[in-house]
């Protein structure tokens, strides 16, 4: 084999190697793009789930505040009812003593 043939064969081998590396690089880029797309979808889903959880937490906090308010109102009404009951009982006692006097 002549020097020129050896050089041409070496260049072809070098070119074939380069083509193979380029093909592998293209495959890698395509695979990475697909993985990126999948990860972006997962991220979007996780962000939606996080936002839903935040909203549920806010709703829960609002419900807890409303329950606390209702419990306080209920306690206030019980105290008021007891006060009214005592006053009515005193009035009835006064009426009873007026009737017996």
Chimera marker file (.cmm) of the C-alpha trace (Angstrom):
<marker_set name="trace">
<marker id="1" x="0.000" y="0.000" z="0.000" r="1" g="1" b="0" radius="0.5"/>
<marker id="2" x="1.373" y="3.357" z="-0.953" r="1" g="1" b="0" radius="0.5"/>
<marker id="3" x="1.820" y="6.321" z="1.267" r="1" g="1" b="0" radius="0.5"/>
<marker id="4" x="-1.129" y="8.103" z="-0.380" r="1" g="1" b="0" radius="0.5"/>
<marker id="5" x="-3.374" y="5.076" z="0.073" r="1" g="1" b="0" radius="0.5"/>
<marker id="6" x="-2.410" y="4.802" z="3.719" r="1" g="1" b="0" radius="0.5"/>
<marker id="7" x="-3.125" y="8.494" z="4.235" r="1" g="1" b="0" radius="0.5"/>
<marker id="8" x="-6.498" y="8.163" z="2.485" r="1" g="1" b="0" radius="0.5"/>
<marker id="9" x="-7.368" y="5.073" z="4.545" r="1" g="1" b="0" radius="0.5"/>
<marker id="10" x="-6.342" y="6.908" z="7.735" r="1" g="1" b="0" radius="0.5"/>
<marker id="11" x="-8.489" y="9.876" z="6.791" r="1" g="1" b="0" radius="0.5"/>
<marker id="12" x="-11.455" y="7.602" z="6.061" r="1" g="1" b="0" radius="0.5"/>
<marker id="13" x="-11.018" y="5.885" z="9.436" r="1" g="1" b="0" radius="0.5"/>
<marker id="14" x="-10.743" y="9.281" z="11.064" r="1" g="1" b="0" radius="0.5"/>
<marker id="15" x="-13.839" y="10.507" z="9.211" r="1" g="1" b="0" radius="0.5"/>
<marker id="16" x="-15.783" y="7.347" z="10.101" r="1" g="1" b="0" radius="0.5"/>
<marker id="17" x="-14.825" y="7.793" z="13.757" r="1" g="1" b="0" radius="0.5"/>
<marker id="18" x="-15.921" y="11.403" z="13.636" r="1" g="1" b="0" radius="0.5"/>
<marker id="19" x="-19.226" y="10.430" z="12.034" r="1" g="1" b="0" radius="0.5"/>
<marker id="20" x="-19.760" y="7.821" z="14.735" r="1" g="1" b="0" radius="0.5"/>
<marker id="21" x="-19.034" y="10.329" z="17.507" r="1" g="1" b="0" radius="0.5"/>
<marker id="22" x="-21.390" y="12.847" z="15.891" r="1" g="1" b="0" radius="0.5"/>
<marker id="23" x="-24.128" y="10.212" z="15.649" r="1" g="1" b="0" radius="0.5"/>
<marker id="24" x="-23.646" y="9.322" z="19.329" r="1" g="1" b="0" radius="0.5"/>
<marker id="25" x="-23.725" y="13.016" z="20.240" r="1" g="1" b="0" radius="0.5"/>
<marker id="26" x="-26.974" y="13.495" z="18.277" r="1" g="1" b="0" radius="0.5"/>
<marker id="27" x="-28.497" y="10.456" z="20.004" r="1" g="1" b="0" radius="0.5"/>
<marker id="28" x="-27.395" y="11.805" z="23.376" r="1" g="1" b="0" radius="0.5"/>
<marker id="29" x="-28.874" y="15.236" z="22.652" r="1" g="1" b="0" radius="0.5"/>
<marker id="30" x="-32.190" y="13.668" z="21.576" r="1" g="1" b="0" radius="0.5"/>
<marker id="31" x="-32.308" y="11.468" z="24.677" r="1" g="1" b="0" radius="0.5"/>
<marker id="32" x="-31.471" y="14.421" z="26.940" r="1" g="1" b="0" radius="0.5"/>
<marker id="33" x="-34.208" y="16.509" z="25.320" r="1" g="1" b="0" radius="0.5"/>
<marker id="34" x="-36.722" y="13.738" z="25.962" r="1" g="1" b="0" radius="0.5"/>
<marker id="35" x="-35.583" y="13.446" z="29.574" r="1" g="1" b="0" radius="0.5"/>
<marker id="36" x="-35.794" y="17.214" z="29.950" r="1" g="1" b="0" radius="0.5"/>
<marker id="37" x="-39.331" y="17.204" z="28.568" r="1" g="1" b="0" radius="0.5"/>
<marker id="38" x="-40.337" y="14.444" z="30.980" r="1" g="1" b="0" radius="0.5"/>
<marker id="39" x="-38.765" y="16.265" z="33.909" r="1" g="1" b="0" radius="0.5"/>
<marker id="40" x="-40.509" y="19.501" z="32.932" r="1" g="1" b="0" radius="0.5"/>
<marker id="41" x="-43.834" y="17.652" z="32.918" r="1" g="1" b="0" radius="0.5"/>
<marker id="42" x="-43.075" y="16.165" z="36.339" r="1" g="1" b="0" radius="0.5"/>
<marker id="43" x="-42.109" y="19.594" z="37.635" r="1" g="1" b="0" radius="0.5"/>
<marker id="44" x="-45.329" y="21.114" z="36.308" r="1" g="1" b="0" radius="0.5"/>
<marker id="45" x="-47.329" y="18.358" z="37.991" r="1" g="1" b="0" radius="0.5"/>
<marker id="46" x="-45.477" y="18.843" z="41.255" r="1" g="1" b="0" radius="0.5"/>
<marker id="47" x="-46.051" y="22.605" z="41.086" r="1" g="1" b="0" radius="0.5"/>
<marker id="48" x="-49.776" y="22.063" z="40.498" r="1" g="1" b="0" radius="0.5"/>
<marker id="49" x="-49.916" y="19.648" z="43.433" r="1" g="1" b="0" radius="0.5"/>
<marker id="50" x="-48.045" y="22.130" z="45.622" r="1" g="1" b="0" radius="0.5"/>
<marker id="51" x="-50.432" y="24.936" z="44.688" r="1" g="1" b="0" radius="0.5"/>
<marker id="52" x="-53.427" y="22.697" z="45.425" r="1" g="1" b="0" radius="0.5"/>
<marker id="53" x="-51.904" y="21.796" z="48.778" r="1" g="1" b="0" radius="0.5"/>
<marker id="54" x="-51.335" y="25.475" z="49.564" r="1" g="1" b="0" radius="0.5"/>
<marker id="55" x="-54.936" y="26.298" z="48.700" r="1" g="1" b="0" radius="0.5"/>
<marker id="56" x="-56.185" y="23.403" z="50.803" r="1" g="1" b="0" radius="0.5"/>
<marker id="57" x="-54.015" y="24.592" z="53.676" r="1" g="1" b="0" radius="0.5"/>
<marker id="58" x="-55.387" y="28.122" z="53.370" r="1" g="1" b="0" radius="0.5"/>
<marker id="59" x="-58.942" y="26.787" z="53.253" r="1" g="1" b="0" radius="0.5"/>
<marker id="60" x="-58.209" y="24.646" z="56.286" r="1" g="1" b="0" radius="0.5"/>
<marker id="61" x="-56.814" y="27.631" z="58.169" r="1" g="1" b="0" radius="0.5"/>
<marker id="62" x="-59.900" y="29.665" z="57.251" r="1" g="1" b="0" radius="0.5"/>
<marker id="63" x="-62.167" y="26.834" z="58.401" r="1" g="1" b="0" radius="0.5"/>
<marker id="64" x="-60.230" y="26.533" z="61.654" r="1" g="1" b="0" radius="0.5"/>
<marker id="65" x="-60.598" y="30.264" z="62.250" r="1" g="1" b="0" radius="0.5"/>
<marker id="66" x="-64.339" y="30.026" z="61.537" r="1" g="1" b="0" radius="0.5"/>
<marker id="67" x="-64.706" y="27.081" z="63.924" r="1" g="1" b="0" radius="0.5"/>
<marker id="68" x="-62.837" y="28.999" z="66.622" r="1" g="1" b="0" radius="0.5"/>
<marker id="69" x="-65.088" y="32.008" z="66.087" r="1" g="1" b="0" radius="0.5"/>
<marker id="70" x="-68.209" y="29.840" z="66.253" r="1" g="1" b="0" radius="0.5"/>
<marker id="71" x="-67.001" y="28.179" z="69.446" r="1" g="1" b="0" radius="0.5"/>
<marker id="72" x="-66.407" y="31.576" z="71.031" r="1" g="1" b="0" radius="0.5"/>
<marker id="73" x="-69.847" y="32.749" z="69.909" r="1" g="1" b="0" radius="0.5"/>
<marker id="74" x="-71.389" y="29.586" z="71.327" r="1" g="1" b="0" radius="0.5"/>
<marker id="75" x="-69.671" y="30.089" z="74.678" r="1" g="1" b="0" radius="0.5"/>
<marker id="76" x="-70.772" y="33.721" z="74.741" r="1" g="1" b="0" radius="0.5"/>
<marker id="77" x="-74.368" y="32.689" z="74.024" r="1" g="1" b="0" radius="0.5"/>
<marker id="78" x="-74.254" y="30.072" z="76.792" r="1" g="1" b="0" radius="0.5"/>
<marker id="79" x="-73.102" y="32.682" z="79.283" r="1" g="1" b="0" radius="0.5"/>
<marker id="80" x="-75.794" y="35.066" z="78.107" r="1" g="1" b="0" radius="0.5"/>
<marker id="81" x="-78.423" y="32.320" z="78.373" r="1" g="1" b="0" radius="0.5"/>
<marker id="82" x="-77.321" y="31.490" z="81.912" r="1" g="1" b="0" radius="0.5"/>
<marker id="83" x="-77.466" y="35.165" z="82.835" r="1" g="1" b="0" radius="0.5"/>
<marker id="84" x="-80.982" y="35.512" z="81.370" r="1" g="1" b="0" radius="0.5"/>
<marker id="85" x="-82.075" y="32.334" z="83.182" r="1" g="1" b="0" radius="0.5"/>
<marker id="86" x="-80.847" y="33.686" z="86.524" r="1" g="1" b="0" radius="0.5"/>
<marker id="87" x="-82.644" y="36.987" z="85.937" r="1" g="1" b="0" radius="0.5"/>
<marker id="88" x="-85.896" y="35.210" z="84.991" r="1" g="1" b="0" radius="0.5"/>
<marker id="89" x="-85.609" y="32.999" z="88.079" r="1" g="1" b="0" radius="0.5"/>
<marker id="90" x="-85.160" y="36.091" z="90.273" r="1" g="1" b="0" radius="0.5"/>
<marker id="91" x="-88.187" y="37.728" z="88.630" r="1" g="1" b="0" radius="0.5"/>
<marker id="92" x="-90.251" y="34.587" z="89.186" r="1" g="1" b="0" radius="0.5"/>
<marker id="93" x="-89.163" y="34.485" z="92.828" r="1" g="1" b="0" radius="0.5"/>
<marker id="94" x="-90.130" y="38.130" z="93.179" r="1" g="1" b="0" radius="0.5"/>
<marker id="95" x="-93.531" y="37.433" z="91.618" r="1" g="1" b="0" radius="0.5"/>
<marker id="96" x="-93.985" y="34.415" z="93.893" r="1" g="1" b="0" radius="0.5"/>
<marker id="97" x="-93.178" y="36.451" z="96.990" r="1" g="1" b="0" radius="0.5"/>
<marker id="98" x="-95.598" y="39.184" z="95.861" r="1" g="1" b="0" radius="0.5"/>
<marker id="99" x="-98.345" y="36.613" z="95.423" r="1" g="1" b="0" radius="0.5"/>
<marker id="100" x="-97.838" y="35.161" z="98.900" r="1" g="1" b="0" radius="0.5"/>
<marker id="101" x="-97.558" y="38.482" z="100.614" r="1" g="1" b="0" radius="0.5"/>
<link id1="1" id2="2" r="1" g="1" b="0" radius="0.2"/>
<link id1="2" id2="3" r="1" g="1" b="0" radius="0.2"/>
<link id1="3" id2="4" r="1" g="1" b="0" radius="0.2"/>
<link id1="4" id2="5" r="1" g="1" b="0" radius="0.2"/>
<link id1="5" id2="6" r="1" g="1" b="0" radius="0.2"/>
<link id1="6" id2="7" r="1" g="1" b="0" radius="0.2"/>
<link id1="7" id2="8" r="1" g="1" b="0" radius="0.2"/>
<link id1="8" id2="9" r="1" g="1" b="0" radius="0.2"/>
<link id1="9" id2="10" r="1" g="1" b="0" radius="0.2"/>
<link id1="10" id2="11" r="1" g="1" b="0" radius="0.2"/>
<link id1="11" id2="12" r="1" g="1" b="0" radius="0.2"/>
<link id1="12" id2="13" r="1" g="1" b="0" radius="0.2"/>
<link id1="13" id2="14" r="1" g="1" b="0" radius="0.2"/>
<link id1="14" id2="15" r="1" g="1" b="0" radius="0.2"/>
<link id1="15" id2="16" r="1" g="1" b="0" radius="0.2"/>
<link id1="16" id2="17" r="1" g="1" b="0" radius="0.2"/>
<link id1="17" id2="18" r="1" g="1" b="0" radius="0.2"/>
<link id1="18" id2="19" r="1" g="1" b="0" radius="0.2"/>
<link id1="19" id2="20" r="1" g="1" b="0" radius="0.2"/>
<link id1="20" id2="21" r="1" g="1" b="0" radius="0.2"/>
<link id1="21" id2="22" r="1" g="1" b="0" radius="0.2"/>
<link id1="22" id2="23" r="1" g="1" b="0" radius="0.2"/>
<link id1="23" id2="24" r="1" g="1" b="0" radius="0.2"/>
<link id1="24" id2="25" r="1" g="1" b="0" radius="0.2"/>
<link id1="25" id2="26" r="1" g="1" b="0" radius="0.2"/>
<link id1="26" id2="27" r="1" g="1" b="0" radius="0.2"/>
<link id1="27" id2="28" r="1" g="1" b="0" radius="0.2"/>
<link id1="28" id2="29" r="1" g="1" b="0" radius="0.2"/>
<link id1="29" id2="30" r="1" g="1" b="0" radius="0.2"/>
<link id1="30" id2="31" r="1" g="1" b="0" radius="0.2"/>
<link id1="31" id2="32" r="1" g="1" b="0" radius="0.2"/>
<link id1="32" id2="33" r="1" g="1" b="0" radius="0.2"/>
<link id1="33" id2="34" r="1" g="1" b="0" radius="0.2"/>
<link id1="34" id2="35" r="1" g="1" b="0" radius="0.2"/>
<link id1="35" id2="36" r="1" g="1" b="0" radius="0.2"/>
<link id1="36" id2="37" r="1" g="1" b="0" radius="0.2"/>
<link id1="37" id2="38" r="1" g="1" b="0" radius="0.2"/>
<link id1="38" id2="39" r="1" g="1" b="0" radius="0.2"/>
<link id1="39" id2="40" r="1" g="1" b="0" radius="0.2"/>
<link id1="40" id2="41" r="1" g="1" b="0" radius="0.2"/>
<link id1="41" id2="42" r="1" g="1" b="0" radius="0.2"/>
<link id1="42" id2="43" r="1" g="1" b="0" radius="0.2"/>
<link id1="43" id2="44" r="1" g="1" b="0" radius="0.2"/>
<link id1="44" id2="45" r="1" g="1" b="0" radius="0.2"/>
<link id1="45" id2="46" r="1" g="1" b="0" radius="0.2"/>
<link id1="46" id2="47" r="1" g="1" b="0" radius="0.2"/>
<link id1="47" id2="48" r="1" g="1" b="0" radius="0.2"/>
<link id1="48" id2="49" r="1" g="1" b="0" radius="0.2"/>
<link id1="49" id2="50" r="1" g="1" b="0" radius="0.2"/>
<link id1="50" id2="51" r="1" g="1" b="0" radius="0.2"/>
<link id1="51" id2="52" r="1" g="1" b="0" radius="0.2"/>
<link id1="52" id2="53" r="1" g="1" b="0" radius="0.2"/>
<link id1="53" id2="54" r="1" g="1" b="0" radius="0.2"/>
<link id1="54" id2="55" r="1" g="1" b="0" radius="0.2"/>
<link id1="55" id2="56" r="1" g="1" b="0" radius="0.2"/>
<link id1="56" id2="57" r="1" g="1" b="0" radius="0.2"/>
<link id1="57" id2="58" r="1" g="1" b="0" radius="0.2"/>
<link id1="58" id2="59" r="1" g="1" b="0" radius="0.2"/>
<link id1="59" id2="60" r="1" g="1" b="0" radius="0.2"/>
<link id1="60" id2="61" r="1" g="1" b="0" radius="0.2"/>
<link id1="61" id2="62" r="1" g="1" b="0" radius="0.2"/>
<link id1="62" id2="63" r="1" g="1" b="0" radius="0.2"/>
<link id1="63" id2="64" r="1" g="1" b="0" radius="0.2"/>
<link id1="64" id2="65" r="1" g="1" b="0" radius="0.2"/>
<link id1="65" id2="66" r="1" g="1" b="0" radius="0.2"/>
<link id1="66" id2="67" r="1" g="1" b="0" radius="0.2"/>
<link id1="67" id2="68" r="1" g="1" b="0" radius="0.2"/>
<link id1="68" id2="69" r="1" g="1" b="0" radius="0.2"/>
<link id1="69" id2="70" r="1" g="1" b="0" radius="0.2"/>
<link id1="70" id2="71" r="1" g="1" b="0" radius="0.2"/>
<link id1="71" id2="72" r="1" g="1" b="0" radius="0.2"/>
<link id1="72" id2="73" r="1" g="1" b="0" radius="0.2"/>
<link id1="73" id2="74" r="1" g="1" b="0" radius="0.2"/>
<link id1="74" id2="75" r="1" g="1" b="0" radius="0.2"/>
<link id1="75" id2="76" r="1" g="1" b="0" radius="0.2"/>
<link id1="76" id2="77" r="1" g="1" b="0" radius="0.2"/>
<link id1="77" id2="78" r="1" g="1" b="0" radius="0.2"/>
<link id1="78" id2="79" r="1" g="1" b="0" radius="0.2"/>
<link id1="79" id2="80" r="1" g="1" b="0" radius="0.2"/>
<link id1="80" id2="81" r="1" g="1" b="0" radius="0.2"/>
<link id1="81" id2="82" r="1" g="1" b="0" radius="0.2"/>
<link id1="82" id2="83" r="1" g="1" b="0" radius="0.2"/>
<link id1="83" id2="84" r="1" g="1" b="0" radius="0.2"/>
<link id1="84" id2="85" r="1" g="1" b="0" radius="0.2"/>
<link id1="85" id2="86" r="1" g="1" b="0" radius="0.2"/>
<link id1="86" id2="87" r="1" g="1" b="0" radius="0.2"/>
<link id1="87" id2="88" r="1" g="1" b="0" radius="0.2"/>
<link id1="88" id2="89" r="1" g="1" b="0" radius="0.2"/>
<link id1="89" id2="90" r="1" g="1" b="0" radius="0.2"/>
<link id1="90" id2="91" r="1" g="1" b="0" radius="0.2"/>
<link id1="91" id2="92" r="1" g="1" b="0" radius="0.2"/>
<link id1="92" id2="93" r="1" g="1" b="0" radius="0.2"/>
<link id1="93" id2="94" r="1" g="1" b="0" radius="0.2"/>
<link id1="94" id2="95" r="1" g="1" b="0" radius="0.2"/>
<link id1="95" id2="96" r="1" g="1" b="0" radius="0.2"/>
<link id1="96" id2="97" r="1" g="1" b="0" radius="0.2"/>
<link id1="97" id2="98" r="1" g="1" b="0" radius="0.2"/>
<link id1="98" id2="99" r="1" g="1" b="0" radius="0.2"/>
<link id1="99" id2="100" r="1" g="1" b="0" radius="0.2"/>
<link id1="100" id2="101" r="1" g="1" b="0" radius="0.2"/>
</marker_set>
